Amino acid sequence: MLMCVLLAVVLLFYYSHEAITAWLYQQKFRHIPGPPVDSFWNGHRDTFDRIKKDNAFLETFLHWRSLYGNTFKFFIKTRPVIFSVDPEVLREICQDVVNFIKVDHLPNRSLFGQRITGTYSILTGGGQEWAIKRKVMSSFFAKQNMKVLFPKLVVLMDSLLEKKIKPKVGDGTVLDLHELYTMIFSAIPGVAGFECDMGINRPEEIGKIINIFLDVIPNQLGNLRKIWGFQASSMKKDTVQMVIDMRTMGKEMISEKRKELQLMDESEPPTNDLLAWLIKANDTAGLTDEEVTDDIMTVYLVMDNMSKQLGSLFIYLINYPEIVEKLKKEIRENPITDYRSLSKLRYTELVILESLRLAPVLLRGTRWLNKDVTVGGYHVPGDCQFQYSQYVLHRIEEYWPNPREFIPERFEHGVPNVESFSYFPFLAGARACLGKHLAMIAMKLTLSMLLSNFELTPVPTETKPEIVQNMAVTRLKGGPFYQFIPYQSTGYVNVTNEPNSTQDIQV
C-alpha cells in the first residue's frame, strides 16, 4: 500500500513538473495567433488524426491561414510549432541556413536504425561538409552540362519505349501511370554513371523497392503501439534487408567507379557522370564512401519525385481534356531532334510549371530555429520547430487568381512570383534544388515520348486517384490509370547529329 502511495506521489510530482514546464514555455508564444488546441497534453493530435483520414491535412492549414494570417502557431503535443506562408519569411528561411536548419530526425534518414540517406547527403545534410558538396555538385547540374547529358537521356527514352513499354502495351492496355513513370525515372541514373545491372536493365525493380521504402518509412512515426506492432512484422524485416541490399549495390558501384577514375588522367570527372561527381564532392568534403552511398540512395529517392510529379499532373488532366489535346498537338508537331528543339515545347513547359504549382512534390518543409528571430511581425523564441507549405502557398488567391484552376497560361510571360518567394516548387536560395534543370528536361522528354507514340485516355476506377496530403513529399493513391492505344507517329527522336550521342546504351 505504501509503495502505491509513493508511486502516486512520484507520478503526481513528475506530471506536475512537466505541465508547469510546458505551460511556461507556451507562454513565450501566446502573442502568436493560432487555432485552439484539442487538449493540453495532445495539442492538435485529435484534429490531425481526423483530417488525415479525410486526406484534408494541408487543406486544414489553408483554412487556418484564412483565419489567423500567413504566420500562426499550432501544437504537436505540448510543443508550439510556427507555421508560415509569408513570402518574406520564406525568403529568410531559404537564405539563412545557419539559423533555420534542417531537423535531425527526418524519417528518410534511416529505417528502424538502418541507414538510408544518413545526415550528410546532398539533400538532407547541413553544415560545412554539405556546403562543400553542394558547391562541387553545382558544376555537374549546371544547365550547360545538361546539354552534354541530353543525348544519353534521349537514347534512354527511345530504348525504354522499344524494350519496356511497347512490349506491354497492346491496343487498349490500361496502365498505372505512376508505376510507369517510376520505372522511367529509376532508369535515368543508369545512364549517368550508376552502372549496375538492376539500374540499367531492370529499373522497374529499383522503382518498386523505392516505393516500398516510402510506404514503410511512415511506420516509424505515430504512437508506440503502432511502432511496436510494425517492429514485429515481416514487412519491416524484409524492407530493412532491401535497404541493406541497395546500399551494398551502391558500394559496389562506388568501388568500380573509383577503379575507372584511377585510370583516367583528368583533374575533373567526366561531365556526364553523376556518380564520379558525387565521389569527388564527398572526397573534397573529407567524407567517406558511406556518405557517397547516402547520396546514391538520395538520387534514387529524388528521381522517384519526378514520377510523382507527372503522376500528379495526369490526375489533374483527367478534368482538363482540352489541355491534353493542346499538349498532344504541340508535342506531335515538334519532334525532339536535338537539345535546342526542347525550347519548342513551350506549352509543355507551361503545363509542367502549373502542375508544380498545384501539386508540388515538396508539399511542406520543416526547419529548426536556432535563435530568437522576428518573422511575420512576431517575435519567435529560438529552439522551436518551423514549418511552411508550398501546397498552401500556391493556393493563396492574393498571389494566384483562381488558385484551384489548372491554368498553364498563367506562366505564359515567364514564371511569376519567383522573386517574391510565393512560387518555389524547387525551393530557393541556398537550398534551391540543384537538379531542377535535369528534372525539367527529363519530364519534357517523358511526355514527348509517351504522347508521340500513344493516345492516353483516363480510365474510371472504384478508388478515385488522389494526392495524399499528410506527408512532406507527395504520395499518390489509386493510380492514375490510363488506357494506352498506339499512335502512328512520324518519329520520336533523332540524335544522330547531336554531339556526344551514345547509341550503345543498353536497357
N, C-alpha and C positions, 0 to 999 in steps of 0.2 A: 504494500500500500504506500509506504514511504517512497519507494522508488518511482511509483506512478506520479506522486505529487511532485517529486523533484524533476521528473521528466517534463511534466506540465509547466513547471516554473521556468525551466530552461527554454522550452519552446516558446512560452509567452515572452520571455526576455528577447529571444532571437528575433521573432517576428515583429515585436515592438520596435526593436532597433532597426530592422530592415525597413519598416514602414516609415519611421521618422526620417531615416537617411534618404529614402526615395522621395518623401514629401518635400524635404528641404531642397533637394536637387531640382524637383519640378518647379519650385517657386522661382528659380532663375529664368524660367521660360514662360511665366504666367502672362507677360505682356504680349506674347505672340499668339494670335488667334488660332483656332482650330476646332474640330468637331468634339462634342462631349464624349468622354470615354464610356465604354460599356461597364467597366468595373475598375477599381483602383489597381488591383493586382494584375489583371489581364489586359488592361489598356483597351485596344480596339480588336482584340483577338476574335471575339464573337462576330463582329462585323466582317472581319476578313474571312472567317470560315464560311459565312453565309454568301458573300459576294464571289468567293472562289467557286462555289458550287454553281452559281449563276453565270460564271465567266464574265463578271462585271467589275473586276478588280480595278482596272485603270479608269473605267467609266465612273466609278465612285470617286476617284481622285479628281477627275474632271468636274464632277458635281461639287465636291468640296472647294475646288478652286473658285467656282462661281459664287460660293457663299463667303469664303474667307480671304479671297485675293490670291495673288500669284505666289505668295510665301505664307505658309502656315505650318502648324505642328500637328503630328499625330503620335500615338503611343504604341510601342512594342513592349508589352507588359508594363512595367512602371517607368520605362525609359522614354523620354520625349525624342522624337526624330523630326528634323526640319525637312520640309518638302518645299521645293521652289521650282517654278517655271518662269521666273522673272528673267528675261534675256540678259540683263546686266549682271545678275547673279550667276547665270550660266557662263557668261564670259569670264567672270572671275574664277569659277570652278575649273574651267578648261585651261586657263592661263597660269593659275597659281597651283602648281603641282607639289609645292612644298607644304602648304598649309591645308590643302584639300587633297588628301592622299587616298590611294586605293586601300580598301579594307583588307585585313589579313586573312579573313575567314571566308573568302569566296568559295562556294561549293564545288566549282570545277577544278580547283587546285589539287584535290585528292578525292579518293573514293574509299570511305571507311578505312583511312590510313594508307591506302595505296596511292602513291603519287601519280597525278595525271599531267597537269601543266606546271606544277610547282609554284614558286614565288618569284622567280627571276625571268619568266618568259617574256617575250617581246610584247605581249598583250597585257598580262596581268602583273608584270613586275613594277618596280619603282626604285627610286634611289639612283646613285651614281652609275651602277652597273647597267641598269635599264637605259639611262640616258646615253651611255656609250654605245650600247647595242642599237638603239634607235638611230643614232647618227650614222652608224655604219650601214644599217639596212635601208636608210632613206635613199642611198645610191642605187640599190637594186630596184626599188619600187618607183624610181623616178619615171616620169612619163616617157622620156626619150628611150629609156631602157626597155619599156614595154613594147616598143616597136621591134626590138630585137627578139623578144619572146613571142611576138604575134604570129609568125609563120608556124611555130610549133603548135600554137593553140588552134589554128585553123585546120591543120592536118589532123590534129587530135579529134576535132569535132567531126571531120569527114570520116575518120576511122570509126568513131563511136556510132555514127549514123549507119555505116555499112555492116559493122560486125556486132553491134549490141542492140540497136534499135530496130532496124528494118527486119531482122530475123524474127522478132517477137511481135511485129505489128502486121496483122492481116487486114483485110478490108472490114473495118468496123471494130477493131480491137479497142477495149477500154483499159486505160492505164491510170494509175495513181501518179499524177504529175510530180508530187513531192518526191516519191521514190525515184522517178526517172531523173529528176534534177539532181538528187543526191548522188546517183551513180555518175552523172556527167561531171559534177564539180569535184567528186572524190578522185577523178582521173587526172585532174589538172596538175597536182604536184608531181605526178609520174613523168611529165614532160618538162619539169623544172628542177631536175636533179634528184628527186626522190625515187631512185631506181630500185624498186623491189618488184617481185613478180605480182604480188597482190595489187599493188598500187597501179601497175601498168596494164596488166591483163585481166584483173578481176576487181575493178574499182567498186562494183556493186557490193562486194563483201565488206570493204572498208566502210562504205556508206551505211550498211546495216549495223556494223559494230559501233560506229559513232553515234547513231541514233539510239542504240541500246544504252550507251553511256548516258546520253542526255535524258533518257527515260528513267534511269536508275538514280542519277545524281540527286534529284529532289527528295529521295527517301532518306537522305542524311539529315533532313530538316523535319521539324514538327515535334510532336510530343514524344516522350521517351518510350511509351508503349508501342507507337508506330515504328520507331527506330529499332527497338529491340526485336520486334516481330520480324522486321526485314533482315536484321542481322542473321537470324537463324534460317533464312530461306536459301534454297539452292540457287536462285537467281543472283543473289548477292555474291555468292562464291564464284559462280560462272562469270559474272561481269568483271569482278576483280581480276580473274585469270585473263580475261580479254585485254584488260589494261596492261597487265604484265606482258602478254604476248605482243601487243602493239609497241610497247616500249622496247622490248627485245628486238623486234624488227627494225625499229628506229636506230638502235645502237649498231646493228649490223650494217645499215646503210651508211652511218657515220664512219665506221671503220673502213669500208670500201672507198668512200669518198676521200678520206684522208690519204689513202694509198694513191688515188688518182692525182690529188693535188701535189703530192711529193714529187711526182714525175713531171709536173709542169714547171717550166722555168718562167713563171709570171708572178709579178707582185700582187696583182689583183685576181680574184676568182673570175671564171667565165661569166660574162654579163647575164646570161640566161639561166644560170644555175643557182636556184634559190638555196639549196642545201649548202653549197660551198660558201655562200654569203653568210648563212646562219653560223657556220663553223667559224668563219673569220670574225663575226660580231662577238661571239662568245669568247673566243681566244683573246680578242682585243680588250674585252671587259674583265679578263682574268678569271673566267668561269670554266667549267668542265664539260665533258660530253653528256653528263646528266642534264645540264641546262640546255644543251643542243637538242637532246631528246624531248625536253619540255617544249621546245619551240616546234619540233616536228608534230607533237600532239596538238599544239595550238593551231598550227596551219591546217590540219585536217578538220578541227572543230570550226575554224573560221570559214573554210571552204563550204561546210555544210550550211553556214549562214546564208550564202548566196542561193542555195537550193530553196531555203525557206522564203527568201525574198521573192523569187519567181513563183513559188507556190502561192504565196500571199497575193501576188499580182493577179494570178488566174482565178483566185477566189473572188476578187473584186470584178474581174472582167466577165464573170457569169452574168452580171446585171448590166453590162455595157457592150452589147453585141456590135454597136456602131463603131466603137473604138477598136474592137478586134478586126473589123473589116478594113478600117483605115490603116491599122498596123500591118495587116497582111499585104495590102496594096503597096505600101511603101517598101516592104521587105522584098516582095517579088519583083518589083520594078528596079530594084537596086541591089543586084547580087554582089556579094563581097569578093573583090578581086585583089585587093591589097589593103594595107593599113589605112591609107587615105580614104578608101571607099567607106570606111566606118562613119565618116562625117556626113555621108548622105542619109544615114538612118537617123535623121533629126527627130522625127515624130516618135520613133522607137525610144530615143533617149528621153523625150518628154514623158512618155508613159512610165519608164523606169523611175524617173525622178518623182513623179506623182505617187507611185507605189511606195517609194521610200518615205514619202510624207505620211501617207495614211497607214502604212504597215511597216514601219522601220524595224529592222532586225533587232536593234537595241531598243527595247521598249522603255526601259528605265535604267538608271545608274545609281550607284552608291559611292559616297566618299566619306572619309573620317576627317573631322575638323580638328586641327591640331591646337589652335589658339582662338581666343576671342576675336570675333570679327563683327562688322556691321554689314548686313546683307538685306536687301529689300526694305531698307528703312528700319530694320530691327537689330538690336544688339543680340548676338548669339554667343553664348558661352562656349569655350572650347571643350574638347573631349566629348563630342557628340556626333551622332550619325547624321549625314546629309543625303537626301535623295532628290532626284529630278526625273523627269519622264519626257522622252521625245514624243511618245504616243499622245500625251496630254497637250504638250506644247503645240504640236502640229494640228490640233483641233480647236485652237482658240480663235474665235471669229475676228478679234481685233487684228490678227495677223493674216488670217486666211479666210476671205469671203467664201460663204457656202462650204465650210470646212469639211463636211461629211460627204460632199460630192466628189467623184473621181473626175478631175478636170485637168488633163495633161497640158492644155493650152495656157494654164497659169504660169508655166515655165517658158513660154514661147520667146520672151525677150530677155532670157537669162534666168539665173536662179535667184529668186527674190529672198530677202530676209537672211541671207547668209552672214553678211557683215553685222547685222543686228542680233545674231545668235537666236533667231526664232525659227531657223531651219538648220538642223545639224544631224542628219541621219548617220554621218560618218564621224561624229564628234567634231572637235575643232581645237585650235591652239596646239599646245604641246602634246596632247594625246589624240590628235586627229588621226584617223585611220590611214596607215601607211599604204595599204593595199587598195585604196579606192579606185585608182586608175585601172588596175588589173580587174577589179570587180566589175566595173562598167564595161570593159572590153569583153570579159567572159559572158556577162549577161546578154550583151548585144549579139555576140556570136551564137549563143544558145538559142535565142529567139529566132535569129535568122535561119539557123539550121533546121529548126522544127517547122516554122511556118512556111519555109520554102518547099518543104517536102510533104507536109501533111495538112489536111483540114482537121481542125480540132473543134469538137463540139462538146460542151459540158453535159455530163450525164447526171440526172437527179438520183440521189441516194436517200436512204432512210435517215441517215445521220447527216445533217447539214454541215458542210465544211466550214470551219471557223478558225480564227486565230486565238490561241489561248493567251489570256492577258496576265496571269498571275506570276509568270516568271520574268526575269530580267531580259532574257533573249526569247524571241518569237518561237513558239511551238505551234505546229499545225495539227488539227484534229479532223479526221474524216475526209481525207483527200487533199485537193480536189481531184475528182475523176473526170477524165475527158476521153471521148471516142476519137480514135485516130483513123483517118481514111487517107491513103496515099494520094498525093497531088503530083501531077506531072509538071515538074519544074524545069526550067531551062538550064539549070545548073546551080550548084550552091557556091562553091569557092574555086578559085583558080589562083594558086600562089606560085606558079612556076617562074614568074618574073620577079617575085619578091626576094630580096637578098636574104641569105641565111635560111632558105627553105629547108625543111627536114622531112623529106619524103619517106624515110625509112622507119618512122615511129611505129612501133607495134602496140596494138591494143588487144 
